[in-house]
Amino acid sequence: MRFVIFGAGAVGSVIGAHLSQAGAEVLLIGDGPHVDKIRADGLKLFGRYGEFVTQPAACCTLDEWDFRPDDVVFLAVKTYDTPVALEQLADKVPADTPLFCFQNTMSNEDMAAERFSRVYGVALHLGARYVFPGEVSHLGGNTLVVGRYPEGQDETAEAVVAALNSAGREAILTDTIVPYKWAKFCVNLLNSPLAILGLSGAEAMNRLDTRHFLAEVFDEAQQVLSRAETPMKTLPGDRPLPQMVEWLRGAYTPKPLPERAQQVFPSMWQDIYCRRGRTEARYLNGRVAELGRRLSVATPVNALLPNVVDGMAERRELPGTYSLADVYRLLGRET
């Protein structure tokens, strides 16, 4: 089995580095500077789970990929790039090629299932950062839940889980992946406010004003998903959504944070910081707002967030351009 990681950015490269270091055969497909550096000097990984350099194969385009029948594809592009990526894959590989979606949001597996017959969902509790070409950081989190989409499991899923565990990841096999994906979807709803405010997750959770604002974000999602009777299974290391809302609204005393915790930013913060021009906000907070409209549940905060963060992306504004007071003013409220 060879692992072909299409979209070797932060998450894809971290996963690929661990698999390669453990002896698995890996092919990374990424952008030119990243691939050139990997070919010249190897892929360097550092962070919470060690530091090493490994030598996976790497290429820039699907034309350079010599497809093999034992190839398993890990799709690790952002959701806004998924349609084009799937079109390219469909032109390259058979429709029964195993395709694992190492992605956030609830849109990717549905899109993949329109073109491929063997689709798998992966819910990740894993922080990754693309640092420089050829270098990535595994910030924290080490859990992956894997299952056939929309449900079930098979020998391929079992083999992938075994390989991930052999590489030191805490992979869990499930036959009900969708509830795990929804639970992780909810966790990622905080990505937009962190990008807007320029905060790490630890900083936002350590400030009373942002705690109360994040509680609103999650509470709107809780009301919408409860109305939709959406099943959720929380990943190890995360809080169930109702407990998260209660915790954020409860008594809390801010505490000193270690420097490292202040430097762990979500991928959307990185999108804004790197001025990539696009974010996944409409697939996250925007999805909550869309469901809310359909179910007659008010979601003013989640409806606003994609407009703000995508506007920042288009204008190439940096994280922290807006304060929480600015966001409340856009909502027509005082802090």
TISE-436072 format. One record per residue: residue number from 1; residue in three letters; x, y, z of N, C-alpha, C in turn. Coordinates in steps of 0.05 Angstrom, whole numbers. Layout:
NUM ALA X Y Z X Y Z X Y Z
...
***
This chain:
1 MET 17 -24 0 0 0 0 18 25 0
2 ARG 12 43 -19 26 68 -20 6 90 -13
3 PHE 15 109 3 -3 131 11 4 156 -6
4 VAL -15 164 -22 -12 187 -40 -27 210 -27
5 ILE -12 230 -18 -25 252 -4 -27 276 -23
6 PHE -52 281 -31 -58 302 -50 -66 327 -35
7 GLY -49 347 -36 -53 371 -19 -34 370 4
8 ALA -8 367 -2 12 364 20 19 392 30
9 GLY 1 404 45 6 428 60 13 422 88
10 ALA 0 434 107 6 430 135 -2 402 145
11 VAL -28 396 144 -38 370 154 -27 347 137
12 GLY -29 350 111 -19 329 93 10 322 97
13 SER 26 343 101 55 338 104 61 327 131
14 VAL 47 335 152 51 323 179 44 294 178
15 ILE 21 287 167 14 258 165 34 243 149
16 GLY 42 254 126 61 241 108 88 238 121
17 ALA 97 258 136 123 255 150 123 233 170
18 HIS 102 231 186 101 209 206 100 182 193
19 LEU 84 179 172 82 153 158 109 146 145
20 SER 122 165 133 147 160 120 169 153 140
21 GLN 169 167 163 188 161 184 184 133 195
22 ALA 159 123 194 154 96 204 159 74 183
23 GLY 168 82 159 174 63 139 154 58 118
24 ALA 131 72 119 110 69 98 119 83 73
25 GLU 109 74 50 115 87 25 95 110 21
26 VAL 106 133 16 90 158 15 97 174 -10
27 LEU 77 185 -23 81 204 -45 66 229 -38
28 LEU 80 251 -35 67 277 -29 63 292 -55
29 ILE 40 304 -59 34 321 -82 28 349 -71
30 GLY 46 368 -76 42 394 -64 52 416 -83
31 ASP 55 440 -72 63 462 -89 93 461 -95
32 GLY 102 477 -115 129 475 -125 151 480 -105
33 PRO 151 502 -90 173 507 -71 175 486 -50
34 HIS 152 476 -40 152 456 -19 164 430 -30
35 VAL 155 422 -54 165 397 -66 194 399 -72
36 ASP 203 422 -83 231 425 -90 249 422 -65
37 LYS 240 434 -43 256 432 -18 257 404 -8
38 ILE 234 390 -9 233 362 0 251 345 -17
39 ARG 251 348 -43 268 333 -60 298 338 -54
40 ALA 304 363 -48 332 370 -44 342 362 -16
41 ASP 326 368 5 336 365 32 319 347 50
42 GLY 297 336 39 279 320 55 257 338 68
43 LEU 239 325 81 217 338 95 223 339 125
44 LYS 225 363 136 231 366 165 206 370 180
45 LEU 203 355 201 180 358 220 191 364 248
46 PHE 178 383 261 185 388 289 160 395 304
47 GLY 162 398 330 138 404 347 136 385 370
48 ARG 111 381 378 106 367 403 113 337 401
49 TYR 113 326 377 117 297 374 144 290 362
50 GLY 164 307 367 191 300 359 201 318 336
51 GLU 226 313 329 238 328 307 255 309 291
52 PHE 250 308 264 265 291 247 262 300 218
53 VAL 279 289 201 278 294 172 274 267 159
54 THR 254 266 141 248 242 126 249 248 96
55 GLN 249 226 80 253 230 51 230 218 35
56 PRO 205 227 38 184 216 21 187 226 -8
57 ALA 176 210 -26 175 219 -54 156 243 -55
58 ALA 161 261 -74 144 285 -76 143 294 -105
59 CYS 120 305 -113 116 316 -140 97 339 -139
60 CYS 97 355 -160 80 380 -161 53 376 -174
61 THR 52 357 -193 27 354 -208 19 324 -210
62 LEU -6 319 -216 -15 292 -220 -2 278 -244
63 ASP 7 294 -263 20 283 -287 46 268 -279
64 GLU 58 276 -257 83 264 -249 78 238 -232
65 TRP 54 233 -226 46 210 -209 41 186 -227
66 ASP 57 166 -223 54 140 -237 35 123 -220
67 PHE 9 124 -227 -11 110 -210 -6 80 -209
68 ARG -10 69 -185 -8 40 -180 -33 30 -168
69 PRO -40 4 -173 -65 -7 -162 -67 -7 -132
70 ASP -43 -6 -118 -44 -7 -89 -44 21 -77
71 ASP -47 42 -93 -47 69 -83 -73 75 -68
72 VAL -69 88 -45 -92 99 -29 -88 129 -28
73 VAL -109 144 -34 -107 173 -36 -116 185 -10
74 PHE -100 203 2 -108 220 24 -112 248 13
75 LEU -137 257 12 -143 284 2 -141 303 25
76 ALA -123 323 23 -118 341 45 -118 370 36
77 VAL -133 376 15 -136 404 6 -158 418 22
78 LYS -159 444 21 -180 459 34 -206 454 18
79 THR -229 457 32 -254 451 19 -259 467 -6
80 TYR -250 492 -6 -255 508 -30 -239 498 -54
81 ASP -219 481 -50 -204 469 -72 -213 441 -78
82 THR -232 430 -63 -240 402 -67 -252 397 -94
83 PRO -271 414 -105 -282 407 -131 -261 404 -153
84 VAL -242 422 -155 -221 420 -175 -203 396 -170
85 ALA -197 391 -145 -180 368 -138 -194 342 -146
86 LEU -219 340 -141 -234 315 -148 -236 312 -178
87 GLU -239 334 -192 -240 332 -222 -214 322 -232
88 GLN -192 332 -221 -165 323 -230 -161 293 -223
89 LEU -169 285 -199 -166 258 -191 -182 239 -208
90 ALA -207 247 -215 -225 230 -231 -213 226 -259
91 ASP -198 245 -269 -185 241 -295 -160 224 -293
92 LYS -150 220 -268 -124 206 -265 -127 177 -256
93 VAL -146 172 -238 -147 145 -225 -175 133 -229
94 PRO -177 106 -226 -203 93 -228 -222 102 -206
95 ALA -248 99 -211 -269 109 -193 -270 92 -167
96 ASP -258 69 -167 -258 52 -143 -232 55 -126
97 THR -216 76 -133 -192 81 -117 -200 91 -89
98 PRO -189 79 -68 -197 88 -40 -189 118 -36
99 LEU -207 134 -27 -203 162 -24 -211 170 5
100 PHE -191 178 21 -195 186 49 -194 217 50
101 CYS -215 228 62 -217 258 64 -206 267 91
102 PHE -181 276 91 -168 287 115 -174 317 116
103 GLN -199 324 119 -208 351 116 -229 358 137
104 ASN -231 384 142 -252 394 159 -277 400 142
105 THR -298 410 154 -324 416 142 -340 391 136
106 MET -365 394 128 -382 371 123 -389 369 93
107 SER -372 380 76 -378 380 48 -361 361 31
108 ASN -338 355 40 -318 341 23 -327 313 15
109 GLU -336 297 35 -343 269 29 -366 267 10
110 ASP -386 285 12 -408 285 -7 -398 291 -35
111 MET -381 310 -38 -370 316 -64 -354 293 -75
112 ALA -338 280 -58 -322 258 -67 -339 234 -75
113 ALA -361 230 -61 -378 207 -67 -392 209 -94
114 GLU -393 233 -105 -405 237 -131 -387 226 -153
115 ARG -361 222 -147 -342 213 -167 -328 187 -160
116 PHE -327 180 -134 -312 156 -126 -331 138 -110
117 SER -327 112 -113 -344 92 -100 -334 84 -73
118 ARG -309 89 -66 -297 81 -41 -287 106 -26
119 VAL -304 119 -12 -298 144 2 -297 139 32
120 TYR -278 151 45 -274 148 74 -272 176 87
121 GLY -284 179 110 -282 204 125 -261 201 147
122 VAL -247 223 152 -227 224 174 -233 249 191
123 ALA -238 245 216 -241 267 235 -215 270 251
124 LEU -203 293 250 -177 297 261 -177 315 286
125 HIS -164 307 307 -156 324 329 -126 327 327
126 LEU -117 345 309 -89 347 302 -83 376 293
127 GLY -64 389 306 -56 416 298 -31 415 282
128 ALA -31 428 259 -7 428 241 -3 456 230
129 ARG 22 462 224 29 488 212 50 484 191
130 TYR 45 496 168 65 498 147 83 521 154
131 VAL 109 516 158 127 536 168 142 549 145
132 PHE 158 534 131 172 542 107 171 519 87
133 PRO 178 524 62 180 501 44 198 479 55
134 GLY 187 455 56 203 432 67 202 429 97
135 GLU 187 447 111 186 446 140 157 449 150
136 VAL 148 431 167 122 432 180 124 427 209
137 SER 105 437 224 105 433 253 79 418 261
138 HIS 83 398 278 60 383 290 56 396 317
139 LEU 36 414 318 32 431 341 21 416 365
140 GLY 3 397 361 -10 383 382 -33 368 372
141 GLY -45 352 389 -67 334 381 -56 311 364
142 ASN -67 288 369 -54 264 357 -75 243 350
143 THR -101 250 349 -122 231 346 -135 233 319
144 LEU -140 211 306 -155 210 281 -176 188 283
145 VAL -200 194 275 -221 174 273 -227 169 244
146 VAL -228 144 236 -229 137 207 -252 117 203
147 GLY -268 122 182 -289 103 175 -299 107 147
148 ARG -311 86 136 -323 87 110 -346 108 110
149 TYR -349 122 87 -370 142 85 -392 132 67
150 PRO -418 135 75 -427 149 99 -427 132 125
151 GLU -423 105 122 -420 89 146 -407 63 138
152 GLY -398 48 158 -385 23 154 -355 24 156
153 GLN -342 1 153 -314 -2 153 -306 -25 135
154 ASP -281 -27 128 -272 -50 111 -242 -54 116
155 GLU -231 -73 100 -203 -80 104 -184 -56 97
156 THR -192 -40 78 -175 -17 71 -175 3 94
157 ALA -197 9 106 -198 27 130 -182 15 152
158 GLU -184 -11 157 -168 -25 177 -138 -22 172
159 ALA -130 -25 147 -102 -23 140 -91 5 144
160 VAL -107 25 137 -99 53 141 -96 60 171
161 VAL -116 51 186 -115 55 215 -90 42 227
162 ALA -84 18 218 -61 3 228 -35 18 221
163 ALA -33 29 197 -10 44 188 -6 69 204
164 LEU -28 83 209 -27 108 225 -18 102 254
165 ASN -29 81 265 -20 73 292 9 65 293
166 SER 18 51 273 46 43 271 64 68 269
167 ALA 53 89 258 68 114 256 66 132 280
168 GLY 54 121 302 52 136 327 28 154 329
169 ARG 9 152 310 -16 168 313 -36 151 328
170 GLU -55 163 340 -76 149 355 -100 147 338
171 ALA -100 128 320 -122 125 300 -143 105 311
172 ILE -168 113 306 -191 97 316 -208 90 292
173 LEU -216 65 290 -233 56 268 -262 57 278
174 THR -280 67 261 -308 69 268 -325 61 244
175 ASP -349 52 250 -368 47 227 -389 69 226
176 THR -385 90 243 -404 113 242 -387 139 242
177 ILE -375 146 219 -357 169 218 -372 195 218
178 VAL -396 196 208 -410 222 205 -414 236 232
179 PRO -423 223 253 -425 237 279 -399 249 289
180 TYR -376 235 284 -350 246 291 -343 271 274
181 LYS -350 270 249 -344 293 232 -361 317 240
182 TRP -386 313 248 -402 336 257 -391 347 283
183 ALA -382 331 301 -370 341 326 -345 357 321
184 LYS -328 348 302 -304 363 296 -312 389 280
185 PHE -332 387 264 -342 411 250 -348 433 271
186 CYS -361 426 292 -368 446 313 -344 458 326
187 VAL -324 442 331 -299 453 343 -287 473 324
188 ASN -288 468 298 -276 486 279 -291 512 274
189 LEU -314 515 287 -329 540 285 -314 563 298
190 LEU -296 557 316 -281 579 329 -259 590 311
191 ASN -253 576 288 -231 585 271 -235 614 261
192 SER -260 620 253 -266 647 242 -261 669 263
193 PRO -272 667 287 -267 689 306 -238 691 314
194 LEU -223 669 315 -195 670 322 -179 685 300
195 ALA -186 679 275 -173 693 253 -179 723 253
196 ILE -204 729 258 -212 758 259 -198 773 281
197 LEU -198 761 305 -187 774 328 -157 771 331
198 GLY -145 753 316 -116 749 317 -107 735 343
199 LEU -123 716 352 -117 702 377 -112 672 372
200 SER -95 660 389 -93 631 390 -118 621 405
201 GLY -122 595 402 -145 583 417 -141 586 447
202 ALA -117 582 457 -112 585 486 -117 613 495
203 GLU -109 633 479 -113 661 487 -143 667 488
204 ALA -158 658 468 -187 664 467 -201 651 491
205 MET -193 627 498 -206 613 520 -198 624 547
206 ASN -178 641 547 -167 652 572 -177 681 577
207 ARG -194 691 560 -205 718 563 -235 717 566
208 LEU -245 730 586 -274 728 592 -291 739 570
209 ASP -282 761 557 -299 772 535 -301 753 512
210 THR -278 742 503 -279 723 481 -292 697 488
211 ARG -290 688 512 -303 664 521 -333 666 517
212 HIS -344 689 525 -373 693 523 -381 695 493
213 PHE -364 707 477 -371 709 448 -370 681 435
214 LEU -349 665 441 -347 638 430 -371 621 440
215 ALA -380 625 464 -403 611 474 -428 616 456
216 GLU -430 641 446 -452 647 428 -449 632 402
217 VAL -425 631 391 -420 617 366 -429 587 369
218 PHE -419 575 391 -426 547 395 -455 542 402
219 ASP -467 560 417 -495 557 425 -513 558 401
220 GLU -507 576 382 -524 577 357 -522 551 343
221 ALA -498 540 341 -494 514 327 -509 492 342
222 GLN -508 493 369 -522 473 385 -552 473 380
223 GLN -563 497 378 -592 500 374 -599 490 346
224 VAL -583 496 326 -589 488 298 -587 458 296
225 LEU -565 446 305 -560 418 302 -579 401 319
226 SER -587 412 342 -608 399 358 -634 398 343
227 ARG -642 421 331 -667 422 316 -666 402 292
228 ALA -642 399 280 -638 381 257 -635 352 266
229 GLU -634 347 292 -630 321 304 -604 308 292
230 THR -583 323 292 -557 314 281 -542 298 302
231 PRO -535 273 297 -520 258 316 -491 267 317
232 MET -479 267 341 -451 275 344 -437 257 364
233 LYS -413 250 357 -395 234 375 -369 250 378
234 THR -363 258 402 -340 276 407 -314 261 405
235 LEU -294 273 393 -268 261 391 -254 262 418
236 PRO -237 242 424 -222 243 449 -206 270 450
237 GLY -207 282 473 -192 308 477 -210 332 473
238 ASP -234 329 461 -252 351 458 -275 349 478
239 ARG -289 372 482 -312 372 499 -337 369 482
240 PRO -357 355 491 -383 355 476 -394 383 475
241 LEU -408 389 454 -417 416 449 -433 429 472
242 PRO -452 415 484 -466 427 507 -448 434 530
243 GLN -429 416 535 -410 421 557 -391 445 550
244 MET -384 448 525 -367 470 517 -382 497 522
245 VAL -407 498 514 -422 523 518 -424 529 548
246 GLU -430 508 564 -433 512 593 -406 521 605
247 TRP -384 509 596 -358 515 607 -350 544 600
248 LEU -355 552 576 -348 579 567 -364 601 582
249 ARG -389 594 589 -406 613 603 -403 612 633
250 GLY -389 592 643 -386 589 672 -365 607 684
251 ALA -362 606 710 -342 621 724 -314 613 715
252 TYR -297 633 710 -270 627 701 -251 650 709
253 THR -227 642 718 -206 661 725 -183 659 705
254 PRO -178 680 691 -155 679 672 -129 672 686
255 LYS -112 658 671 -87 649 683 -64 654 664
256 PRO -39 654 674 -16 658 656 -14 634 636
257 LEU -8 640 611 -6 620 591 23 615 583
258 PRO 31 591 579 58 586 568 61 598 540
259 GLU 85 606 533 89 619 508 80 602 484
260 ARG 85 576 486 78 557 465 48 558 459
261 ALA 31 559 480 2 559 477 -7 584 462
262 GLN 8 605 464 0 630 451 8 630 421
263 GLN 21 609 412 30 608 384 16 586 368
264 VAL -4 573 380 -18 552 366 -44 564 353
265 PHE -42 568 327 -64 581 313 -78 562 294
266 PRO -104 564 290 -118 546 272 -111 553 243
267 SER -119 535 225 -111 538 197 -123 563 184
268 MET -147 572 193 -158 596 181 -142 620 188
269 TRP -132 621 213 -114 643 221 -90 643 202
270 GLN -80 619 196 -57 617 178 -64 626 150
271 ASP -89 620 141 -98 629 114 -98 660 113
272 ILE -108 672 134 -109 702 134 -80 713 136
273 TYR -64 702 154 -37 712 158 -20 710 132
274 CYS -24 688 118 -8 683 93 -21 697 69
275 ARG -43 711 73 -57 726 52 -64 708 28
276 ARG -76 685 34 -83 666 13 -108 675 -2
277 GLY -123 694 8 -146 705 -7 -172 690 -3
278 ARG -172 667 10 -196 651 13 -196 638 41
279 THR -219 631 51 -221 615 76 -244 595 73
280 GLU -246 577 93 -267 557 93 -291 567 110
281 ALA -293 593 116 -313 602 135 -342 596 125
282 ARG -346 599 99 -374 594 89 -382 565 91
283 TYR -362 547 93 -368 518 96 -371 511 126
284 LEU -364 529 143 -365 524 172 -387 541 185
285 ASN -381 565 193 -401 583 204 -424 588 184
286 GLY -417 590 159 -437 594 138 -456 571 136
287 ARG -446 547 141 -464 523 140 -483 524 163
288 VAL -475 533 187 -493 536 210 -514 556 203
289 ALA -507 579 191 -526 599 185 -546 589 164
290 GLU -536 574 144 -554 563 123 -574 544 135
291 LEU -565 526 153 -583 507 166 -603 522 183
292 GLY -593 543 197 -610 559 214 -633 572 198
293 ARG -627 583 175 -648 595 158 -668 574 150
294 ARG -658 550 143 -676 529 134 -694 519 156
295 LEU -684 520 181 -699 509 204 -711 531 221
296 SER -710 556 212 -721 579 227 -708 582 255
297 VAL -682 579 256 -666 583 280 -648 607 275
298 ALA -650 627 293 -633 651 289 -604 645 294
299 THR -587 654 276 -558 650 278 -543 675 270
300 PRO -548 698 284 -535 723 275 -505 723 276
301 VAL -493 710 296 -464 710 298 -451 693 276
302 ASN -461 669 273 -449 652 252 -455 663 224
303 ALA -476 677 220 -482 689 194 -462 712 188
304 LEU -455 727 209 -437 749 205 -408 741 200
305 LEU -398 720 215 -370 714 215 -358 708 187
306 PRO -371 693 169 -359 689 143 -357 715 127
307 ASN -375 734 130 -374 759 116 -349 775 125
308 VAL -344 774 151 -321 789 162 -295 777 154
309 VAL -292 751 158 -266 738 153 -260 736 124
310 ASP -281 731 107 -276 730 78 -270 757 67
311 GLY -282 778 79 -275 805 71 -246 811 78
312 MET -237 802 101 -208 805 109 -190 791 88
313 ALA -198 767 81 -182 751 62 -180 766 35
314 GLU -202 776 25 -202 790 -1 -185 816 0
315 ARG -186 829 23 -171 854 26 -142 850 36
316 ARG -135 824 40 -108 816 50 -102 829 76
317 GLU -122 831 94 -118 842 121 -107 820 139
318 LEU -92 827 158 -79 808 176 -97 801 199
319 PRO -92 778 212 -107 771 237 -105 793 257
320 GLY -127 798 271 -127 819 291 -134 846 281
321 THR -141 848 255 -149 874 244 -173 886 259
322 TYR -191 868 268 -215 877 282 -215 868 311
323 SER -227 884 328 -230 877 356 -257 865 361
324 LEU -260 854 384 -286 843 391 -308 864 391
325 ALA -300 889 400 -319 911 399 -328 917 371
326 ASP -310 915 352 -317 919 323 -337 898 314
327 VAL -333 874 322 -351 852 314 -379 857 326
328 TYR -380 865 351 -406 870 364 -420 893 350
329 ARG -404 913 342 -417 936 328 -429 926 301
330 LEU -416 908 288 -427 898 263 -452 882 268
331 LEU -454 871 292 -479 856 300 -501 876 309
332 GLY -493 901 312 -513 921 322 -516 920 352
333 ARG -494 912 365 -496 909 395 -472 922 407
334 GLU -474 927 433 -451 937 449 -438 913 462
335 THR -412 915 469 -398 894 482 -409 889 510
***
